[in-house]
């Protein structure tokens, strides 16, 4: 829900990108040292893309994910989401953007342990001020979508790892976000369950969502249609391919 007098986001950047990152740098001060987590990154993502971000530890991939998700802002450079310059937004506006535009899926699920699946999925709608009847109906719809219609009153400790990740996916989708951000979505799952979660993310993409995932697993990245590799805070390569076929040369 847009607050009165808050700036409405434009449909897209001038070049048609949903995400438009230009010469973004992120510098962290560690004692007397400066760490360039991102060092002049340029990245454009159009609506409906399926993108994987890869790189070794310390490459900047988590920093880039946090930047895209409006959990952090650049030290310098430009990041526009739907044409809105993120650096110019205050904390309240960034919180609204995250709630309206972005669905997060975390490796550690980030579920409330004492709340059942239904309440966990409802949370973004509570923050958005939706009426109780509407949000419960929407949460039930999403739990059914991810195959947990019969588990909605189970708490996280009563669910398997794969089921908990499905709850997290339902929560990420409940506000109908423009972008789904998945950080190592299969990292805590066995191979078979991980494949099921990736199939679900593929279905989410086919329904029109922009999906961006961070992963260190080549077989997971191969499910995306575009793979961006980072090293030392810079983009090392950016390749498109047919999902499941591996990157083209």
C-alpha positions as CSV (number, residue, x, y, z in Angstrom):
1,X,0.0,0.0,0.0
2,X,1.5,3.3,-1.0
3,X,1.7,6.0,1.7
4,X,0.2,9.4,1.0
5,X,2.7,11.8,-0.6
6,X,5.2,9.0,-1.1
7,X,6.8,8.9,-4.6
8,X,5.3,6.3,-6.8
9,X,7.9,4.2,-8.6
10,X,8.2,4.6,-12.4
11,X,7.4,1.6,-14.6
12,X,11.1,1.0,-15.5
13,X,14.4,2.7,-16.1
14,X,14.8,4.8,-19.2
15,X,16.5,1.8,-21.0
16,X,13.6,-0.5,-20.1
17,X,15.4,-2.4,-17.3
18,X,13.6,-3.4,-14.1
19,X,17.0,-3.2,-12.4
20,X,19.5,-0.7,-13.6
21,X,22.9,-0.7,-11.8
22,X,25.6,1.7,-13.0
23,X,29.2,1.9,-11.7
24,X,28.1,0.8,-8.2
25,X,30.7,0.7,-5.5
26,X,30.3,-0.5,-1.9
27,X,33.1,0.3,0.5
28,X,33.3,-1.1,4.0
29,X,35.7,0.4,6.5
30,X,37.3,-2.3,8.6
31,X,39.5,-0.6,11.2
32,X,42.1,1.3,9.3
33,X,41.4,-0.6,6.1
34,X,38.8,-0.1,3.3
35,X,37.3,-3.1,1.6
36,X,35.8,-2.7,-1.9
37,X,33.0,-5.2,-1.7
38,X,31.7,-4.0,-5.1
39,X,34.0,-2.2,-7.4
40,X,32.3,-0.5,-10.4
41,X,29.5,-3.0,-11.1
42,X,27.2,-2.5,-14.1
43,X,24.2,-4.8,-14.3
44,X,20.8,-4.4,-16.0
45,X,18.0,-6.9,-15.5
46,X,14.7,-6.9,-17.4
47,X,11.4,-8.0,-16.0
48,X,10.9,-11.7,-16.3
49,X,14.5,-12.7,-16.4
50,X,15.9,-15.8,-14.5
51,X,19.4,-14.8,-13.3
52,X,22.0,-16.6,-11.2
53,X,24.8,-14.8,-9.4
54,X,28.0,-16.8,-8.7
55,X,31.4,-16.2,-7.3
56,X,33.9,-17.4,-4.7
57,X,33.7,-16.3,-1.1
58,X,34.5,-12.6,-0.8
59,X,33.6,-11.9,-4.5
60,X,30.8,-9.5,-3.6
61,X,27.8,-11.7,-4.6
62,X,26.1,-11.4,-1.2
63,X,26.7,-7.6,-1.2
64,X,25.2,-7.4,-4.7
65,X,22.2,-9.4,-3.5
66,X,21.7,-7.1,-0.5
67,X,21.9,-4.1,-2.8
68,X,19.3,-5.4,-5.3
69,X,17.1,-6.3,-2.3
70,X,17.4,-2.7,-0.9
71,X,18.9,-4.1,2.3
72,X,22.0,-2.0,1.6
73,X,22.7,1.1,-0.5
74,X,25.7,1.9,-2.7
75,X,28.6,4.0,-1.5
76,X,28.6,5.5,-5.0
77,X,27.1,4.9,-8.3
78,X,23.4,4.5,-9.3
79,X,20.9,1.7,-8.6
80,X,17.4,2.3,-10.1
81,X,14.6,-0.1,-9.4
82,X,11.7,0.5,-11.8
83,X,13.3,3.9,-12.5
84,X,13.4,4.9,-8.8
85,X,16.9,5.9,-7.6
86,X,17.4,3.8,-4.5
87,X,20.2,6.0,-3.0
88,X,17.7,8.8,-2.6
89,X,15.2,6.9,-0.5
90,X,15.1,7.0,3.3
91,X,14.7,3.9,5.5
92,X,10.9,4.0,5.6
93,X,10.7,4.3,1.8
94,X,13.2,1.4,1.4
95,X,11.1,-0.7,3.7
96,X,8.0,0.0,1.6
97,X,9.9,-0.9,-1.6
98,X,11.1,-4.2,-0.1
99,X,7.6,-5.1,1.1
100,X,5.9,-4.3,-2.2
101,X,8.5,-5.2,-4.8
102,X,10.8,-8.0,-3.5
103,X,10.3,-11.4,-2.1
104,X,13.2,-12.9,-0.2
105,X,14.1,-16.6,0.1
106,X,16.9,-17.4,2.5
107,X,19.1,-20.4,3.0
108,X,18.2,-20.6,6.7
109,X,14.5,-20.1,5.9
110,X,14.1,-17.2,8.5
111,X,10.8,-18.4,9.8
112,X,9.3,-17.5,13.2
113,X,9.7,-20.7,15.2
114,X,6.6,-20.2,17.4
115,X,4.3,-19.3,14.5
116,X,2.6,-21.8,12.3
117,X,3.1,-21.8,8.5
118,X,0.0,-19.7,7.8
119,X,1.1,-16.9,10.1
120,X,4.7,-17.0,8.7
121,X,3.3,-16.5,5.2
122,X,0.9,-13.8,6.3
123,X,3.7,-11.6,7.8
124,X,4.4,-9.4,4.7
125,X,0.7,-8.7,4.4
126,X,0.5,-7.7,8.0
127,X,3.3,-5.2,7.4
128,X,1.4,-4.0,4.4
129,X,-1.7,-3.3,6.4
130,X,-4.0,-5.8,4.7
131,X,-7.2,-6.9,6.4
132,X,-7.0,-10.2,8.3
133,X,-9.6,-12.0,6.1
134,X,-7.8,-11.0,2.9
135,X,-4.3,-11.9,4.1
136,X,-5.4,-15.3,5.5
137,X,-7.1,-16.2,2.3
138,X,-4.0,-15.1,0.3
139,X,-1.6,-17.0,2.6
140,X,-3.8,-20.2,2.3
141,X,-3.7,-19.8,-1.5
142,X,0.1,-19.6,-1.6
143,X,0.6,-22.5,0.8
144,X,-1.6,-24.6,-1.5
145,X,0.5,-23.4,-4.5
146,X,3.7,-24.8,-2.9
147,X,2.0,-28.0,-1.9
148,X,1.5,-27.3,1.8
149,X,-2.2,-26.8,2.0
150,X,-2.4,-29.6,4.6
151,X,0.5,-28.3,6.7
152,X,-0.6,-24.7,7.2
153,X,-1.1,-25.0,11.0
154,X,2.3,-26.8,11.5
155,X,5.2,-24.9,13.1
156,X,8.6,-24.9,11.5
157,X,10.0,-27.6,13.9
158,X,7.1,-29.8,12.8
159,X,8.2,-29.5,9.1
160,X,11.0,-31.0,7.1
161,X,13.7,-28.7,5.6
162,X,12.1,-28.8,2.2
163,X,8.7,-28.0,3.7
164,X,10.2,-25.1,5.6
165,X,11.8,-23.8,2.4
166,X,8.4,-24.1,0.7
167,X,6.9,-22.0,3.5
168,X,9.6,-19.4,2.8
169,X,8.8,-19.4,-0.9
170,X,5.1,-18.9,-0.2
171,X,6.0,-16.0,2.1
172,X,8.2,-14.5,-0.6
173,X,5.3,-14.7,-3.1
174,X,2.4,-13.5,-0.9
175,X,2.7,-9.8,-1.9
176,X,3.0,-10.7,-5.6
177,X,6.5,-9.1,-5.8
178,X,8.2,-8.0,-9.0
179,X,11.5,-9.8,-8.0
180,X,12.1,-13.0,-6.1
181,X,15.6,-13.0,-4.5
182,X,16.8,-16.5,-3.4
183,X,20.1,-16.7,-1.4
184,X,21.5,-20.3,-1.6
185,X,17.9,-21.7,-1.7
186,X,19.1,-25.3,-1.8
187,X,22.1,-24.9,0.6
188,X,20.5,-26.7,3.6
189,X,18.6,-29.3,1.6
190,X,19.4,-32.8,0.4
191,X,19.8,-33.3,-3.4
192,X,16.3,-34.6,-4.1
193,X,14.6,-31.8,-2.0
194,X,16.9,-29.2,-3.6
195,X,15.8,-30.4,-7.1
196,X,12.1,-30.0,-6.0
197,X,12.8,-26.5,-4.8
198,X,14.5,-25.6,-8.0
199,X,11.6,-27.0,-10.0
200,X,9.3,-24.8,-7.9
201,X,11.4,-21.7,-8.6
202,X,11.3,-22.6,-12.3
203,X,7.5,-22.7,-12.2
204,X,7.5,-19.3,-10.4
205,X,9.6,-17.9,-13.2
206,X,7.4,-19.3,-15.9
207,X,4.4,-17.5,-14.3
208,X,6.1,-14.2,-14.9
209,X,8.3,-13.4,-11.8
210,X,11.8,-12.1,-12.1
211,X,14.0,-14.6,-10.3
212,X,17.5,-13.8,-9.1
213,X,19.4,-16.4,-7.1
214,X,22.8,-16.4,-5.4
215,X,24.5,-19.8,-5.5
216,X,27.9,-21.5,-5.5
217,X,26.5,-24.7,-7.1
218,X,26.9,-25.0,-10.8
219,X,23.9,-27.4,-11.3
220,X,21.7,-24.8,-9.5
221,X,23.0,-21.9,-11.6
222,X,22.4,-24.0,-14.8
223,X,18.6,-23.8,-14.1
224,X,18.8,-20.1,-14.7
225,X,18.8,-18.5,-18.1
226,X,21.6,-16.1,-17.4
227,X,24.7,-16.5,-15.1
228,X,26.7,-13.5,-13.8
229,X,30.0,-14.4,-12.2
230,X,31.7,-12.0,-9.7
231,X,35.4,-11.9,-8.6
232,X,37.0,-9.3,-6.4
233,X,33.9,-7.0,-6.5
234,X,33.8,-6.9,-10.3
235,X,31.7,-8.8,-12.9
236,X,34.0,-11.4,-14.4
237,X,31.4,-12.7,-16.9
238,X,27.8,-12.4,-17.9
239,X,26.4,-15.1,-20.1
240,X,22.9,-16.1,-21.2
241,X,22.0,-19.7,-22.0
242,X,19.1,-22.1,-22.3
243,X,18.2,-23.4,-18.9
244,X,19.6,-26.9,-18.2
245,X,22.0,-26.6,-21.2
246,X,24.9,-24.8,-19.5
247,X,26.3,-21.4,-20.5
248,X,27.2,-20.8,-24.1
249,X,30.7,-19.7,-25.0
